[in-house]
Amino acid sequence: MNQQSPEAYQALALQMRCPAINRLSVDEARGSMLQTIAHAMKLIAGSCGFLRSFTGRSTLLVVLPEYFLSGFPLVENIESWQAKGCVAMVGPEYEALSTIAQSMRIFLSGNLYELDANFPELYFQTSFIIDPSGEVVLRYRRLLSMFAPTPHDVLDASIDHDGREALCPVAETAIGRLACVASEEILYPEIARAHVLRGAEVLCHSSSEVGSPQSTPKNIAKQARAYENMVYVVSANSAGISGTPFPEASTDGHSQVVDYSGHVLGEASPGESMCGNGEIDLGALRRARRQPGMTNTLARQRLELFREVYGNQSVYPANSLDGVSEPKRAHFNTTLTHTIEALAEKGII
């Protein structure tokens, strides 16, 4: 493990430019993805080398931005995005990413659109973790999305195929218990809490978010999730998305590492950057989690108080894609509209 103690190591939220593939042909899109992985390799190698000499610690965890290979679908339907923007669970893209993890001897996390033979009519937005041997040790499928299918939309079938634990997986690794949270899910406390209650010590957050000098919702949430769960958050944003109709730098900056006290250890300004880096001190985290005191926000949870609220309440319905032969963006918008109407009828909103 790079001859480095597992209790303290450097983590890097690598801020890199994301080339969108929307305007490309299928063949061009496939080539672009592999070129992006090659570019990531160069950035990781240079960043890890510099940080080793700068901090004296080895970088053992690198997190890449949300959908860094492709950008996101704009007008594409499910079928066309499957062909152009999605990767197979075993294929050249994962092989190339595994090569990075092996050659750099790092744990590599990122987020992409993925195909699953069990759900041939869908795709999922998947966050992954690859270990230094090149093995994919964790796949987390984004649970909450506005316009893309999630396991919650096919919940019963998803549990039948993959089991309930696959909804919030946590990987036991040589550098701690790792989990993933995707993009805007950092705004929803339950998702981070569910992973932490399964043992997560570090949340790998691949994001594509607004860059602003003001406090942004996601930046506030990163610190809140870290503090309330006593967990590290390694959050990588894109350094802009090229090849789309909107201004490239709209999603840029704020890649950061947040410690379990909610302190930002390092944060990137706009542009491709390695400045979102910081030390992960597992020993300190574990001591803090085992210390009685008012600041032990994890041990002081009284979850029984909320069991009835969560257990007897439904907001956005599960299995919303049951019986839907061709999911479209309009379906998700209609489902959300009906959800809002139902909440209004109940007097909740």
C-alpha positions as CSV (number, residue, x, y, z in Angstrom):
1,M,0.0,0.0,0.0
2,N,2.7,2.5,-1.2
3,Q,4.5,1.8,2.1
4,Q,2.1,4.2,3.7
5,S,0.2,3.8,7.0
6,P,-3.5,3.3,6.3
7,E,-4.3,5.6,9.1
8,A,-3.2,8.8,7.3
9,Y,-3.0,9.4,3.6
10,Q,-3.7,12.1,1.0
11,A,-7.0,12.2,-0.9
12,L,-7.4,14.2,-4.1
13,A,-10.7,15.5,-5.6
14,L,-9.4,15.9,-9.1
15,Q,-11.0,18.8,-10.9
16,M,-10.9,18.0,-14.6
17,R,-12.6,19.3,-17.8
18,C,-15.5,17.1,-19.0
19,P,-15.9,16.8,-22.8
20,A,-19.6,16.3,-23.6
21,I,-20.3,13.8,-26.4
22,N,-23.8,14.9,-27.3
23,R,-22.8,16.3,-30.7
24,L,-20.6,13.3,-31.6
25,S,-21.4,10.1,-33.5
26,V,-21.4,6.8,-31.6
27,D,-17.9,6.0,-32.8
28,E,-16.6,9.4,-32.0
29,A,-18.2,9.3,-28.6
30,R,-16.4,6.0,-27.8
31,G,-13.1,7.5,-28.9
32,S,-13.7,10.6,-26.8
33,M,-14.3,8.6,-23.7
34,L,-11.0,6.7,-24.0
35,Q,-9.2,10.0,-24.7
36,T,-10.7,11.5,-21.6
37,I,-9.4,8.5,-19.5
38,A,-6.0,9.0,-21.0
39,H,-6.1,12.7,-20.0
40,A,-7.2,11.7,-16.5
41,M,-4.2,9.4,-16.2
42,K,-1.8,12.3,-17.0
43,L,-3.5,14.6,-14.5
44,I,-3.5,11.9,-11.8
45,A,0.2,11.0,-12.4
46,G,1.3,14.6,-12.3
47,S,-0.9,15.5,-9.3
48,C,0.1,12.5,-7.2
49,G,3.8,13.1,-7.9
50,F,3.6,16.7,-6.9
51,L,1.5,16.1,-3.8
52,R,3.9,13.4,-2.6
53,S,6.8,15.9,-2.6
54,F,4.6,18.7,-1.3
55,T,2.9,17.0,1.6
56,G,5.2,14.1,2.3
57,R,2.2,11.7,2.0
58,S,1.2,9.4,-0.7
59,T,-2.1,10.0,-2.4
60,L,-4.1,6.8,-2.1
61,L,-7.6,8.0,-3.1
62,V,-8.5,10.0,-6.2
63,V,-12.1,11.0,-6.9
64,L,-13.1,12.2,-10.4
65,P,-16.1,14.4,-11.3
66,E,-19.7,13.3,-12.2
67,Y,-20.2,11.9,-15.7
68,F,-16.6,12.9,-16.5
69,L,-16.5,10.7,-19.6
70,S,-19.5,12.0,-21.4
71,G,-21.4,14.9,-19.9
72,F,-25.1,14.3,-19.6
73,P,-28.0,13.6,-22.0
74,L,-29.8,16.6,-23.4
75,V,-32.3,15.6,-26.0
76,E,-31.2,12.0,-26.3
77,N,-33.7,9.3,-25.4
78,I,-32.9,6.2,-23.5
79,E,-31.9,4.1,-26.5
80,S,-29.7,6.7,-28.1
81,W,-27.9,7.5,-24.8
82,Q,-27.3,3.8,-24.2
83,A,-25.5,3.5,-27.5
84,K,-23.5,6.8,-27.2
85,G,-23.1,7.7,-23.6
86,C,-23.1,4.5,-21.5
87,V,-20.5,1.9,-20.8
88,A,-20.7,-1.8,-20.2
89,M,-19.9,-3.2,-16.7
90,V,-17.1,-5.1,-18.4
91,G,-15.5,-3.2,-21.3
92,P,-12.7,-1.0,-22.5
93,E,-13.6,2.0,-20.4
94,Y,-13.5,0.1,-17.1
95,E,-10.3,-1.7,-18.3
96,A,-8.6,1.7,-18.9
97,L,-9.8,3.0,-15.6
98,S,-8.5,-0.1,-13.8
99,T,-5.1,0.4,-15.5
100,I,-4.9,3.8,-13.9
101,A,-5.7,2.4,-10.4
102,Q,-3.1,-0.4,-10.9
103,S,-0.3,1.8,-12.3
104,M,-0.7,4.5,-9.8
105,R,-1.5,2.2,-6.9
106,I,-4.5,4.2,-5.9
107,F,-8.2,3.8,-5.1
108,L,-10.0,5.5,-8.0
109,S,-13.6,6.7,-7.8
110,G,-15.7,8.4,-10.4
111,N,-19.2,8.5,-11.9
112,L,-20.5,7.4,-15.4
113,Y,-23.6,6.1,-17.2
114,E,-23.7,2.3,-17.1
115,L,-25.6,-0.5,-18.8
116,D,-27.0,-3.6,-17.0
117,A,-28.1,-6.7,-18.8
118,N,-30.8,-7.2,-16.1
119,F,-32.4,-3.9,-17.2
120,P,-31.9,-3.8,-21.0
121,E,-34.4,-1.0,-21.4
122,L,-32.6,1.4,-19.0
123,Y,-29.3,2.8,-17.9
124,F,-28.1,3.8,-14.5
125,Q,-25.8,6.6,-13.3
126,T,-23.2,4.7,-11.4
127,S,-20.4,5.8,-9.0
128,F,-17.6,3.3,-8.8
129,I,-14.5,2.6,-6.7
130,I,-11.6,0.6,-8.2
131,D,-8.9,-0.7,-5.9
132,P,-5.1,-0.8,-6.6
133,S,-5.4,-4.3,-8.0
134,G,-7.7,-3.0,-10.7
135,E,-10.9,-4.6,-9.2
136,V,-14.1,-2.7,-9.1
137,V,-14.9,-3.1,-5.4
138,L,-18.0,-0.9,-5.3
139,R,-20.8,0.2,-7.6
140,Y,-23.3,2.6,-6.3
141,R,-26.2,3.5,-8.5
142,R,-27.6,7.0,-8.0
143,L,-30.8,6.7,-6.1
144,L,-32.2,10.2,-6.6
145,S,-32.4,11.9,-10.0
146,M,-34.7,14.2,-11.8
147,F,-34.6,12.9,-15.4
148,A,-32.7,9.6,-15.3
149,P,-33.7,6.1,-14.2
150,T,-32.6,5.0,-10.7
151,P,-33.0,1.7,-8.8
152,H,-35.8,3.4,-6.9
153,D,-37.8,3.6,-10.1
154,V,-37.5,-0.2,-10.4
155,L,-37.1,-0.9,-6.7
156,D,-38.6,-4.3,-6.4
157,A,-36.7,-5.7,-9.5
158,S,-33.5,-4.0,-8.4
159,I,-33.7,-5.7,-4.9
160,D,-34.5,-9.0,-6.6
161,H,-31.5,-8.8,-8.8
162,D,-28.9,-7.2,-6.6
163,G,-30.2,-7.4,-3.0
164,R,-31.1,-4.5,-0.7
165,E,-27.5,-4.0,0.4
166,A,-26.6,-2.9,-3.1
167,L,-28.7,0.2,-2.7
168,C,-26.2,1.7,-0.2
169,P,-22.9,-0.3,-0.6
170,V,-19.9,0.3,1.5
171,A,-16.4,-1.1,0.7
172,E,-14.1,-2.3,3.4
173,T,-10.7,-1.4,2.1
174,A,-7.1,-0.9,3.3
175,I,-7.7,2.9,3.4
176,G,-11.0,2.7,5.3
177,R,-14.6,2.0,4.7
178,L,-15.5,3.9,1.5
179,A,-18.9,4.8,0.0
180,C,-20.2,7.0,-2.8
181,V,-22.8,9.8,-3.1
182,A,-23.6,11.2,-6.5
183,S,-24.1,14.8,-7.4
184,E,-27.1,16.5,-5.9
185,E,-27.6,13.6,-3.5
186,I,-25.3,15.4,-1.1
187,L,-28.3,17.7,-0.5
188,Y,-30.4,14.9,0.9
189,P,-29.2,13.9,4.5
190,E,-30.8,10.5,4.4
191,I,-28.5,9.2,1.7
192,A,-25.2,10.1,3.4
193,R,-26.6,8.9,6.7
194,A,-27.6,5.5,5.3
195,H,-24.1,4.9,4.1
196,V,-22.6,6.0,7.4
197,L,-24.9,3.8,9.4
198,R,-23.5,0.9,7.3
199,G,-20.0,2.0,8.4
200,A,-18.8,4.5,5.8
201,E,-15.8,6.6,6.9
202,V,-15.1,8.4,3.6
203,L,-17.8,9.6,1.1
204,C,-16.6,9.9,-2.5
205,H,-18.7,12.6,-4.0
206,S,-18.5,12.9,-7.8
207,S,-20.3,16.1,-8.7
208,S,-21.0,18.6,-11.5
209,E,-22.2,21.8,-9.9
210,V,-22.5,25.5,-10.1
211,G,-19.3,27.5,-9.7
212,S,-19.9,30.7,-7.7
213,P,-18.1,32.9,-5.2
214,Q,-21.2,32.8,-3.1
215,S,-22.1,29.9,-0.8
216,T,-23.7,27.3,-2.9
217,P,-26.2,24.7,-1.7
218,K,-23.9,21.8,-2.4
219,N,-20.9,23.4,-0.6
220,I,-23.1,24.0,2.4
221,A,-24.3,20.5,2.3
222,K,-20.8,19.0,2.0
223,Q,-19.8,20.5,5.3
224,A,-23.1,19.7,6.9
225,R,-23.0,16.0,5.8
226,A,-19.4,15.7,7.0
227,Y,-20.2,17.2,10.5
228,E,-23.5,15.6,11.2
229,N,-22.2,12.1,10.2
230,M,-18.5,12.4,11.4
231,V,-17.3,11.4,7.9
232,Y,-14.8,12.7,5.4
233,V,-16.2,14.0,2.1
234,V,-14.0,14.0,-1.0
235,S,-16.0,16.0,-3.6
236,A,-14.8,16.4,-7.2
237,N,-16.4,18.9,-9.5
238,S,-15.9,19.3,-13.2
239,A,-13.6,22.0,-14.6
240,G,-16.3,23.0,-17.0
241,I,-18.2,20.9,-19.5
242,S,-17.3,21.5,-23.1
243,G,-19.3,20.8,-26.2
244,T,-22.8,21.8,-24.9
245,P,-25.0,24.8,-25.7
246,F,-24.4,26.5,-22.3
247,P,-21.3,28.3,-21.1
248,E,-18.5,25.9,-20.4
249,A,-17.5,27.3,-17.0
250,S,-21.0,27.2,-15.5
251,T,-19.9,24.0,-13.6
252,D,-16.5,24.8,-12.4
253,G,-14.6,25.0,-9.1
254,H,-15.2,24.0,-5.5
255,S,-13.6,20.5,-5.6
256,Q,-12.7,19.9,-2.0
257,V,-11.9,17.6,0.8
258,V,-13.9,18.2,4.0
259,D,-13.0,16.5,7.3
260,Y,-15.3,14.9,9.8
261,S,-15.6,18.2,11.8
262,G,-16.9,20.0,8.7
263,H,-13.6,21.9,8.0
264,V,-12.6,22.3,4.3
265,L,-9.0,21.0,4.1
266,G,-8.4,22.0,0.5
267,E,-10.5,23.5,-2.3
268,A,-10.0,24.2,-6.0
269,S,-10.6,27.5,-7.8
270,P,-11.9,27.3,-11.4
271,G,-10.0,25.3,-14.0
272,E,-8.3,21.9,-14.0
273,S,-6.8,21.6,-10.6
274,M,-5.3,19.4,-7.9
275,C,-5.9,22.0,-5.1
276,G,-8.9,20.0,-3.7
277,N,-6.8,17.7,-1.7
278,G,-6.4,16.9,2.0
279,E,-5.3,14.4,4.6
280,I,-7.5,11.6,5.6
281,D,-6.6,10.6,9.1
282,L,-8.6,7.4,9.9
283,G,-7.0,7.2,13.4
284,A,-8.3,10.6,14.4
285,L,-11.7,9.9,12.9
286,R,-12.1,6.6,14.7
287,R,-11.0,8.1,18.0
288,A,-13.5,10.9,17.6
289,R,-16.3,8.5,16.8
290,R,-15.6,6.5,20.0
291,Q,-15.3,9.5,22.3
292,P,-18.3,10.3,24.4
293,G,-19.2,14.0,24.1
294,M,-21.6,16.6,22.6
295,T,-19.6,16.6,19.4
296,N,-20.2,12.9,18.8
297,T,-23.1,13.6,16.4
298,L,-23.1,10.0,15.1
299,A,-23.4,8.2,18.4
300,R,-26.1,10.7,19.6
301,Q,-28.6,9.7,16.9
302,R,-32.0,8.6,18.2
303,L,-33.4,7.0,15.1
304,E,-36.3,5.3,16.8
305,L,-38.0,8.7,17.1
306,F,-38.3,8.9,13.3
307,R,-39.1,5.3,12.4
308,E,-42.8,5.9,12.2
309,V,-42.4,9.1,10.1
310,Y,-40.2,7.4,7.5
311,G,-41.8,4.0,7.7
312,N,-45.4,5.2,7.2
313,Q,-44.8,8.0,4.7
314,S,-44.2,7.9,1.0
315,V,-43.4,11.0,-1.0
316,Y,-41.9,10.2,-4.5
317,P,-43.3,6.7,-5.4
318,A,-41.1,3.6,-5.8
319,N,-41.3,1.5,-8.9
320,S,-42.6,4.4,-11.0
321,L,-41.3,2.7,-14.2
322,D,-43.4,-0.4,-13.7
323,G,-45.3,-0.9,-16.9
324,V,-43.5,2.0,-18.7
325,S,-42.2,0.6,-22.0
326,E,-40.1,3.6,-23.0
327,P,-39.2,6.0,-20.2
328,K,-38.9,9.6,-21.3
329,R,-38.0,12.8,-19.5
330,A,-41.7,13.7,-19.6
331,H,-42.5,10.6,-17.5
332,F,-40.2,11.8,-14.6
333,N,-41.6,15.3,-14.8
334,T,-45.2,14.0,-14.7
335,T,-44.4,11.7,-11.7
336,L,-42.9,14.7,-9.8
337,T,-45.9,16.8,-10.6
338,H,-48.3,14.1,-9.3
339,T,-46.1,13.8,-6.2
340,I,-46.4,17.5,-5.5
341,E,-50.2,17.3,-6.0
342,A,-50.5,14.4,-3.6
343,L,-48.4,16.2,-0.9
344,A,-50.7,19.2,-1.3
345,E,-53.8,17.1,-0.8
346,K,-52.3,15.7,2.4
347,G,-51.6,19.2,3.6
348,I,-47.9,18.6,3.8
349,I,-47.1,21.4,1.4
